[in-house]
């Protein structure tokens, strides 16, 4: 019996020593499971498509309204949830203005089971073309709780400006004789470097020394009109002839271009003399412009020779 007790004691001591001696190398593992759901199935649900909550395209000089995101109140406690969106405005590039509903701190309350689509507005002016991503943080609060959710970003694509140029197709540009009938045809071309169609309004001014030959005006597309610059404003007088204004409205397809050809000719002035009545340099027209976009096309100038009497 004593021998058995001694044996038990020794085995116990061995176990204690062995356990103590190996404690620094103890390792264990346990099983764990985490339920992961997509954003649209969360208690405050929203959708990220291709890693973005919204994608908006804007051209310099343009603006767009767009849907930022739709949030759904799926709380199981059947309570209203108050939502505020906070865009990281530091990511908005220079020359771009971004406004997001509730982005100024005014929350939107969503009833249980309902949803709300938050609106946004973007405008661009002289921004560098490219793709920009603006992170958006969602702040949700309800009675007795709240959450901060880092959503997907807003993608803003800034496109290049349309381009405009003017080319003289026919007519003299130098050594034009005095008081001699002359005519010219010039072309205005607008190009769209973007990947979407653009509705453009092109304007130009033809100075008072010239008339426009309306029967010879032609455009590849769109509609155009010409009118006297003093038309309807009561500023006309019998001793001078007004300049002529032009407006051309045209849809320019993505990656394409359109043009308008304009023929002008020298007027006979109120003194019954054929222009030009004095030598020098004359502008056939001002540089053409596109509404909503900075810049101007090149102009076209001609020179009139002086006679021996001048």
C-alpha positions, 0 to 999 in steps of 0.5 A: 500500500505504501508503495502504491501511495509513493507511486501515485505521489511521484506521478503527481509530482511528475505531472505538476513539473511537466505542466509547469515546465512546458507552460511557456510553449502552451498553445490552443485554438478555438473555432469562431464564426462571423456573419458578413452581409452585403451593404444592402442587407445591413440594418441601414442598407445601401448599394455599392455598384463597382465599388462606388455609391454614385458615378457622375460625369461633368464637363467644364462649364457644365453641371449635373444633378445626380442620385448620391445613394439610397438608404433603407431603414431595416432596423429590427427595433422598428424605429426611425433612423436619422441619417447625415452624409458627410463627403470628404470635401478635401478630395474634391478637385479644384474647379469642381463644386460638389453639394450633397443632401444633408452634407451641411449637417441637416439630417434626414429622418427615415421611417421604419421599412422606408428608404430615402434617395439622397440627391447631389449637385456637381458643377465644374469650371476650369477643372483638370480633366480626370477621375476623382473619388470622394469618400462619404461617411454615413452617420446614423442615429436612432433612439438609444443607438447609432452607427458610423458607416464608411460607405463607398465613394462618389466617382466624379469624372471631369471631361475635356472642354469642347474645342472650337476653331475658325478657318477662312475657306475663301476670300482675299486677306491682304492688299484689298482695294478700297471701295471694292466689293469683296466676299469671304466664306469662313468655317466654324468647327466645334469638336467633342473630345468626350465620350458622350454627346454634347448639346452646344450653343455657338455664338459669333459677331460679324462687324458692321462693315459686312452683310451675311449671305443667308442663302449661302450659310450651311451647317453640317447639323443643328439650327442657326439664326442671324439678327442685327445686334440692335434688334429689339433694344431700341438702340438703332439709328439711321446713321449707322449699320449694326453688327450681325449676331449669330447663334448656332445650336448643335448636337456634337456626338461623342468624339466627333465634330460639326461645322457651319460655313458662313459667307459674308460680303462688304456693305454699301454704307449710308453714304452710298459708298462700298466698304471699305472706305479707308485703309487698314486692318479689319476683323471679319468677325470676333472669335466664336464662343461656346455658351458655358465654356471659357475661351474663344476661337481665333479671329480672322483679319484682313488688310486694306491697301491705301490709295495714293490719295490716303 
